[in-house]
Every structure is written in structure tokens, then in C-alpha cells.
Amino acid sequence: MPTYELSNQVAIVSGAGQGMGRAIAHRLADEGASVVAADINLESAGRVAAEIEAQGGAALALEVDVTSRTETDRMVNDCTDRFGRLDIMVNNAGVLAVTPILELDDNAWDWQMNVNAKGVLYCSQAAARRMIDQGEGGRIITIASTAGKIPAGKDAPIAGYVASKHAAVGLTKQMALELARYDILVNCVFPGIVESEMLDFMHAEIARRESTPQEEVRERARESVPLGYFQSPQKVANMVAFLCSTDADYSVGSVFDVTGGAFPYY
Ligand SMILES: NC(=O)c1ccc[n+]([C@@H]2O[C@H](COP(=O)([O-])OP(=O)(O)OC[C@H]3O[C@@H](n4cnc5c(N)ncnc54)[C@H](O)[C@@H]3O)[C@@H](O)[C@H]2O)c1
């Protein structure tokens, strides 16, 4: 049973091939939205679109690199060619490199800034232009990170990621104020520590660099969560579904923590 009424809505989810993007794509489809699963990895996006269609939903898989303006513009065109409109843009695609500050080179810096910050700009601009043409408002949601408001700490050397997520959050907040006049409601979601390939990769890298068993690194992180366990991608998808609904029609430029109490008071 859907919780929210999104059946006439069309959504694009970037980075929809796995993890949180996949969970968000599924949740919006469960709520009745038609969903474009956009990912740099077409195979995984195709799998997610096929899963949604197998459950009776409407989905389209697109190969999109969010760091390319040509590709993000094409993404919106392909979406409207197929579904006739666009109502929701979820900026979820993200990447992370584990690099202590003195090893943070141009490649790692540019990669994270391009995907995590510039990708949000390109997708949001393309989506907002379409929403403004339609004249019926819309929703833009950026999946940021608690690393977008506070540093990750001395034992988590991810400065490039922290910088890129701070940029994404600032950009999203400013966009929210400029786009509100079109009834395009823009907000951020801050996941905490989510069970995902990204998390496993980060813990493996930190463990390797510290010569500590990965399980110990994982346990240290788990202990930092007051609820006592890592969240599933579904928890983030639930918040996104709420933010796409009419129940959230007065939230603008806000940040919504889904962290189990981790990193509070900021
Ligand atoms: N995993 C966590 O603990 C965590 C915590 C806070 C925030 N986040 C953020 O949540 C979002 C989703 O994270 P996840 O854990 O599901 O990540 P993930 O690595 O499992 O999935 C990311 C997806 O983005 C896609 N992608 C990467 N580069 C792309 C590009 N240039 N263009 C299009 N797609 C691209 C990948 O192919 C992949 O499908 C990211 O923005 C991440 O930074 C993750």
C-alpha cells in the first residue's frame, strides 16, 4: 500500500544502480511514480529498472555521467520523451576516496568535487529548467552526508569527500531560495552511516592504512551510532518519499538527518 500519492509524478534518481539510489528508485516507484534510473553504470541501472517493471512499475534506465552537462541535459530530455514530464530530481550519485590530507591529489579532489558537487549543479539545472517550463513546481532533493556539515574526524581521512559534500549542501541551500518562487522545493537529506558498498570500501581502506582488522573499524563506527546499528538504504528512501509528498510542501532549503542519532547538534 503506498503511503504517499505520487502516481502522476515522474522522478529521476541519479546513481540509481545500487545502494541508496536503488532503494530510492524502488520506494518512489512503490509510491506510484514513474522512475528514471540514471547511473554511469548502465548495467546496474538496467537491473533496477527491470526490477521495478517486474513489480508493475514504470521505469527507464539511462547511462548518465552526472559530471557531463551534455549527458545530464540529455537525461532530462530522454525522461520527458518517455514519460512526458519531470517532477522530482534526486541527486544521489556520489563517490568517495580515502586519502589522508597530504595525499589528496588533483585526481581524487577533482573526481569527488565533480561528481558530488558539480553533478548536483548539472542535474538540478537541467531538471529545474524543465520544471519551470511545465509551470507546476517540483522537488529537488540532494542526498548529501553528515560530512556535508561537519568533518569526518581524525580517523576518517576523507577531506576531499567532506569538501565536496559541504559544496553540495551550500549549493542546494542557495538553489532552494532561488527556485522557491517557482514552487520548486529543494531540500537535503543527510544519511549517517549506511550499510553499502561505499561504507565497506571506506572501512576496508581505513583498516588497511591503520593495519587494524576491518571488523574493528566497523565496530568503532557502529558504537558512534546511538541507535546501535547502521541504517539500511531504505531509511533514506523513506525520508525522500516523504519529501516528495504533499505532506512536505512547506519545507524549503532544509536539511533532514537520517542518522540514528549519530553526529547530533550540528
Ligand atoms: N554509504 C554511506 O554511508 C553514505 C553516508 C552518507 C551519504 N552517502 C551518500 O549517499 C549517496 C549514495 O551512496 P551509496 O552508499 O548508495 O553509494 P554507492 O557507491 O553504493 O552508489 C553510488 C552510485 O552512484 C553511481 N555513480 C558514481 N559516479 C557517478 C557518475 N559520475 N554519474 C552517475 N552515477 C554515478 C555509481 O555507479 C553507484 O551506482 C552518495 O551521494 C553518498 O555520498 C553515503
Ligand as a Chemical Component Dictionary entry (heavy atoms), coordinates in Angstrom:
data_LIG
# 
_chem_comp.id                   LIG 
_chem_comp.type                 NON-POLYMER 
_chem_comp.pdbx_formal_charge   0 
_chem_comp.three_letter_code    LIG 
# 
loop_
_chem_comp_atom.comp_id 
_chem_comp_atom.atom_id 
_chem_comp_atom.alt_atom_id 
_chem_comp_atom.type_symbol 
_chem_comp_atom.charge 
_chem_comp_atom.model_Cartn_x 
_chem_comp_atom.model_Cartn_y 
_chem_comp_atom.model_Cartn_z 
_chem_comp_atom.pdbx_ordinal 
LIG N1  N1  N 0  27.099 4.890  2.367   1  
LIG C1  C1  C 0  27.092 5.801  3.305   2  
LIG O1  O1  O 0  27.357 5.508  4.492   3  
LIG C2  C2  C 0  26.732 7.225  2.977   4  
LIG C3  C3  C 0  26.563 8.104  4.039   5  
LIG C4  C4  C 0  26.199 9.411  3.767   6  
LIG C5  C5  C 0  25.981 9.822  2.462   7  
LIG N2  N2  N 1  26.164 8.950  1.441   8  
LIG C6  C6  C 0  25.876 9.460  0.081   9  
LIG O2  O2  O 0  24.697 8.829  -0.401  10 
LIG C7  C7  C 0  24.758 8.682  -1.831  11 
LIG C8  C8  C 0  24.587 7.212  -2.193  12 
LIG O3  O3  O 0  25.584 6.464  -1.532  13 
LIG P1  P1  P 0  25.692 4.861  -1.604  14 
LIG O4  O4  O 0  26.279 4.429  -0.335  15 
LIG O5  O5  O -1 24.405 4.295  -2.068  16 
LIG O6  O6  O 0  26.820 4.761  -2.742  17 
LIG P2  P2  P 0  27.188 3.585  -3.749  18 
LIG O7  O7  O 0  28.638 3.713  -4.025  19 
LIG O8  O8  O 0  26.641 2.284  -3.290  20 
LIG O9  O9  O 0  26.356 4.022  -5.078  21 
LIG C9  C9  C 0  26.658 5.186  -5.790  22 
LIG C10 C10 C 0  26.076 5.073  -7.196  23 
LIG O10 O10 O 0  26.450 6.266  -7.915  24 
LIG C11 C11 C 0  26.889 5.886  -9.212  25 
LIG N3  N3  N 0  27.808 6.908  -9.750  26 
LIG C12 C12 C 0  29.096 7.135  -9.383  27 
LIG N4  N4  N 0  29.621 8.105  -10.137 28 
LIG C13 C13 C 0  28.644 8.515  -10.994 29 
LIG C14 C14 C 0  28.581 9.482  -12.030 30 
LIG N5  N5  N 0  29.647 10.242 -12.365 31 
LIG N6  N6  N 0  27.419 9.649  -12.692 32 
LIG C15 C15 C 0  26.348 8.876  -12.392 33 
LIG N7  N7  N 0  26.355 7.922  -11.450 34 
LIG C16 C16 C 0  27.494 7.758  -10.751 35 
LIG C17 C17 C 0  27.569 4.536  -9.012  36 
LIG O11 O11 O 0  27.680 3.829  -10.223 37 
LIG C18 C18 C 0  26.642 3.884  -7.987  38 
LIG O12 O12 O 0  25.589 3.182  -8.616  39 
LIG C19 C19 C 0  26.112 9.255  -2.239  40 
LIG O13 O13 O 0  25.944 10.594 -2.648  41 
LIG C20 C20 C 0  26.923 9.183  -0.959  42 
LIG O14 O14 O 0  27.946 10.126 -0.952  43 
LIG C21 C21 C 0  26.532 7.664  1.668   44 
# 
loop_
_chem_comp_bond.comp_id 
_chem_comp_bond.atom_id_1 
_chem_comp_bond.atom_id_2 
_chem_comp_bond.value_order 
_chem_comp_bond.pdbx_ordinal 
LIG N1  C1  SING 1  
LIG C1  O1  DOUB 2  
LIG C1  C2  SING 3  
LIG C2  C3  SING 4  
LIG C2  C21 DOUB 5  
LIG C3  C4  DOUB 6  
LIG C4  C5  SING 7  
LIG C5  N2  DOUB 8  
LIG N2  C6  SING 9  
LIG N2  C21 SING 10 
LIG C6  O2  SING 11 
LIG C6  C20 SING 12 
LIG O2  C7  SING 13 
LIG C7  C8  SING 14 
LIG C7  C19 SING 15 
LIG C8  O3  SING 16 
LIG O3  P1  SING 17 
LIG P1  O4  DOUB 18 
LIG P1  O5  SING 19 
LIG P1  O6  SING 20 
LIG O6  P2  SING 21 
LIG P2  O7  DOUB 22 
LIG P2  O8  SING 23 
LIG P2  O9  SING 24 
LIG O9  C9  SING 25 
LIG C9  C10 SING 26 
LIG C10 O10 SING 27 
LIG C10 C18 SING 28 
LIG O10 C11 SING 29 
LIG C11 N3  SING 30 
LIG C11 C17 SING 31 
LIG N3  C12 SING 32 
LIG N3  C16 SING 33 
LIG C12 N4  DOUB 34 
LIG N4  C13 SING 35 
LIG C13 C14 SING 36 
LIG C13 C16 DOUB 37 
LIG C14 N5  SING 38 
LIG C14 N6  DOUB 39 
LIG N6  C15 SING 40 
LIG C15 N7  DOUB 41 
LIG N7  C16 SING 42 
LIG C17 O11 SING 43 
LIG C17 C18 SING 44 
LIG C18 O12 SING 45 
LIG C19 O13 SING 46 
LIG C19 C20 SING 47 
LIG C20 O14 SING 48 
# 
